[in-house]
Amino acid sequence: MAKRPMPRPELTQPNWTDEQRAEFIRRRRGRNFLLLAALAAFCLMIYGIAIVKLHEYGQMW
C-alpha cells in the first residue's frame, strides 16, 4: 500500500497575500523547531538527573 502525503492544513485567513502566507509558514516552522529543542532539553535534563541519582545511590555502577 502506497503512503499518501499528509494533507496540508489550510490557513484560516483567505485574504492573505502570498508573502503573508510564506511569512506565517516560516514563523510557524521556527516555533516548531524551538519547541522541539525545548522538549529535547527537558528530556536530557530528566535523563541527566536520573543518571546522577542512580549513580549517587549505587544502583548503576
C-alpha positions as CSV (number, residue, x, y, z in Angstrom):
1,M,0.0,0.0,0.0
2,A,1.5,3.3,-1.1
3,K,1.7,6.1,1.5
4,R,-0.2,9.2,0.7
5,P,1.3,12.5,1.8
6,M,-0.5,14.2,4.7
7,P,-2.8,17.0,3.7
8,R,-1.6,20.4,4.5
9,P,-3.8,22.5,6.7
10,E,-5.4,25.5,5.1
11,L,-4.9,28.9,6.6
12,T,-8.0,30.4,8.1
13,Q,-7.4,33.9,6.6
14,P,-8.3,33.6,2.9
15,N,-7.4,37.2,2.2
16,W,-3.7,36.8,3.0
17,T,-1.2,37.6,0.2
18,D,1.4,35.0,-0.9
19,E,4.0,37.0,1.0
20,Q,2.0,36.9,4.3
21,R,1.3,33.2,3.9
22,A,5.0,32.5,3.3
23,E,5.9,34.6,6.4
24,F,3.4,32.8,8.5
25,I,4.7,29.4,7.4
26,R,8.3,30.4,8.0
27,R,7.5,31.7,11.5
28,R,5.5,28.5,12.3
29,R,8.4,26.3,11.3
30,G,10.7,28.4,13.5
31,R,8.3,28.0,16.5
32,N,8.1,24.2,15.9
33,F,11.9,23.9,15.9
34,L,12.1,25.9,19.1
35,L,9.5,23.7,20.7
36,L,11.4,20.6,19.6
37,A,14.6,22.0,21.1
38,A,12.9,22.8,24.4
39,L,11.4,19.3,24.6
40,A,14.8,17.7,23.8
41,A,16.5,19.9,26.5
42,F,13.8,18.9,29.1
43,C,14.2,15.2,28.3
44,L,18.0,15.4,28.5
45,M,17.7,17.2,31.9
46,I,15.4,14.5,33.3
47,Y,17.8,11.8,31.9
48,G,20.8,13.6,33.5
49,I,19.0,13.8,36.9
50,A,18.2,10.1,36.7
51,I,21.8,9.2,35.9
52,V,23.1,11.3,38.8
53,K,20.6,9.9,41.2
54,L,21.2,6.3,40.2
55,H,24.9,6.8,40.5
56,E,24.6,8.5,43.8
57,Y,22.6,5.6,45.3
58,G,25.0,3.0,43.9
59,Q,22.5,1.2,41.7
60,M,24.2,1.9,38.4
61,W,27.9,1.0,38.7
